[in-house]
Amino acid sequence: MFKVKEKIIDLGDGRTIILETGRMARQADGSVLLKMGKTMLLATVVSAQEAKADTDFMPLSVEYKEKYASSGRFPGGFLKREARPSDNEILVSRLVDRALRPLFPDDFHAETFVTINLVSADMDIIPDALAGLAASAALAVSNIPFNGPMSEVRVARIKNKFIINPTATQLKEADIDLMVGATYDNILMVEGEMKEVSEEEMLEALKIAHDAIKIHCKAQMEFAEEVGSTVKRTYSHEVNDEDLRKKMWAETYDKSYQAAKSCTSDKHKRSESFDTILSEFLGQFNEENPVNTGLAKRYYHDVMKEASRRLVLDDNVRLDGRRPDEIRQIMCEIDTLPATHGSSLFTRGETQSLTTVTLGTKLDEKIIDDVLNKGTEKFTLHYNFPPFATGEAKSARGLSRREIGHGNLAHRALKNMMPSDDENPYAIRVVSDILESNGSSSMATVCAGTLALMDAGVKLKKPVSGIAMGLITDKDATKYAVLSDILGDEDHLGDMDFKVTGTRDGITATQMDIKVDGLSVEILTKALHQARAGRLHILDIMDQVISEPRAELKPHAPRIEMLTIPKELIGALIGPGGKVIQEIQRVTGATIIVEEIDGHGDVNIFGENAEVINAALSWVRKIVTVPEIGQVYRGKVKTIVQFGAFVEILPNKDGLVHISELEWRKVDKVEDVLKEGQEIEVKIIDIDPKTGKIKLSRKELLPRPPRPEGEKRNPDNNRKD
């Protein structure tokens, strides 16, 4: 019934990847089950036979989904079923999309859907590094036109050794964590984080990753031949008019070049200049002399793109008049929003980020409940891109994948510079609201995030800045230009978007998308070193505003005190049914969180001001204090009995003052000296090592009366006269 084909990829280190087709999802245009250990990914691809009318782009959708059953778990929530994609699923979908999209033919416009499901999960095998290979293999065994194959791998450096697709356990010790997507010949996509590594170390990681990807690509080529899927479907998704194309170039190129050369820094004025040229061209047509407007706009886009690119390559001038390595004007400020715990406004050209920092408790930490990852995250960063940032007249409806991706990049840029848990008791949320945008808004978020964190008094290890690099290449020659701090137009019209973040001492994160074949090591090296110069320039400007974190939190920022208590005292602090800790919180107004960590109690006390903190801290310390012989306490008389009185010296800790320990004189009746509810000072004179019972004395804190003349002290008992 099944015609199953398999391809085994030997990774050379004892591990193998198996690609299988013909057994599952046979009605899809292409399907592959990828197996590595107990991990299995089912990738399917389906493409419409015809393109929709007036579609002049590649309508590709990539969905990566993790099934909870793959790891033997129930989904959370009321419905107990997989719902909207998690941030992790969206990020993996974007990784695959960014590597696949450039490989479809330029004139292929049929709707295409790539779906990758994690159906079985080995908890130590990270599936995101396998998703790209599974998707590409599904395309390879289909009849869908595709200029692949490609694959993706994770390269990590662990103890100075590079490892391809390390385990989750190994990755915890890595100082380089890069995802790389590539064909056999060219790198397409890079994304990852590092702990202040050099440009040369990053280039070495890319080379090692690409060597591993070549093995995957060769296996896919052989697999496609074995399956018999080397012949792709024929299609015709574009209508062209060569006469119109020639007329467009002849009548608009020179005007477009001059418009590009006007070098205005206002993107709206520049856009209006280009639009005017197109409008004038279309104005010569009418009902008697019609024109295909959609086709004319497509041809004009090519004209405008070439004019803008030639300006850079031939005149060494960019659309806004800058030199290739010149960075736009930068303005920084902190404490922009005085009621927040920390804030900043970072403006670079026409890109602006208003960023805030909020400090919270463990209760505010982000809860992670992914298929392969459960826990909490202390540091979160959110990125918002409203339509008004680019002058668009539309409402903001929900989060886009782009917002999640850009926020993740900025988060990775900053997270390794955040203080350790021992130095920072707070949950920290950074929010970047992009107020205007003309390129590099994610890098503006990194810079603004650094400023706001230092404004809040968060002890960042080092300031971080970011810059987006671009590339313009001449396809017919060896001429090229690497651009620093690219505009939105340069991102769209150029050949590369290469974002690099870091400190003065090294790179902390990167993201690269390449649109051309054959990006040389020479160009990559130049881009990285030019990015470093730009990064340092930006840090110099930021340093003029704030060079290190504030010494103290702002007066209105919440405070946290941390205590470590013996494990056996956790119950006493919480009390039966939480009675004790709830009373402390109710009376003082503080928030108290108690956790057992590594065999001891970790206590966090969170309050709005010092008075609240001190009241709760004093109360907690009384509960967790371990009584010692010789200590003096002010306690309350709880119960009077015939032979003495029980005094509460600490919350829920009583000791006995024997009647003989009340005063130096002989006391006949306890009530003659004490009353219930009375506060007295007492001293611990003994603690029974077996029962823990505490013996107290009041008289030892009282002045000793003089002896009657001639009376001698009893040497056998110095407590009796």
JOVEN-V640443 format. One record per helix or strand. SS is the DSSP state (H for helix, E for strand). FROM is the first residue (numbers start at 1). TO is the last residue. Records with the same first field share a line. If there is no record, write none. Layout:
SS=FROM-TO, FROM-TO
This chain:
E=5-10, 16-21, 30-36, 39-47, 60-66, 112-120, 150-158, 161-164, 174-183, 187-197, 330-334, 342-348, 351-360, 366-369, 374-377, 379-385, 427-436, 465-473, 480-484, 496-503, 506-514, 559-566, 591-597, 600-607, 632-641, 644-650, 653-658, 679-687, 694-697
H=68-71, 87-103, 128-140, 168-171, 199-227, 242-261, 267-282, 293-315, 362-364, 387-390, 401-415, 441-456, 488-493, 521-545, 567-574, 576-588, 610-624, 659-661, 670-672, 699-701
